[in-house]
Amino acid sequence: MNPTSPTDPGSDTAESQYSFSSRWHIDAPHERVWTTFEDLLSSDDPFVWWPGMASTRDGGGDIHVDAGSPMGYTLRFRLHDLVQTPKERVELQADGDLLGSADLRLSPADATSSTIDVSWHVDVTQPWMRRMRFVLRPVFVLAHDAVMRAGERGLNAWLREQAAGDSDPVG
């Protein structure tokens, strides 16, 4: 399995202070990845598979996330206005400690694996992060990359565990 490959590690754009692009290599067929996304996005804890993430869904469908950074800080944000294009894409908005949008595009790589291209365009709202962004930008970029690698590994592990449970003759 290849690690998350950043294609744009934190460049600025006119719309946001941080634009990140990552490609996840997922060891499961495209259809299975999409079905898992649908199931998880409708669950009470959509990111149960992602190490360092705590998530809950509120009654209105928004997802509240506490994202722990390997650098010792936690970002708290709400994901809302999710738009799904079946088997292709999930778009969403974020507010809280992060303000902006994300776009996830799912594609088959071959018959047994998939890719997920993840793009984030955000700004930070915590005053200390805004004040220190020019000095700490490299740290924030490294933290983002580490969190994304953990997500890729976590989703692959979750899918393997689910497949093993499905094939368990006793279970």
Disulfide bonds with the S-S distance in Angstrom:
none
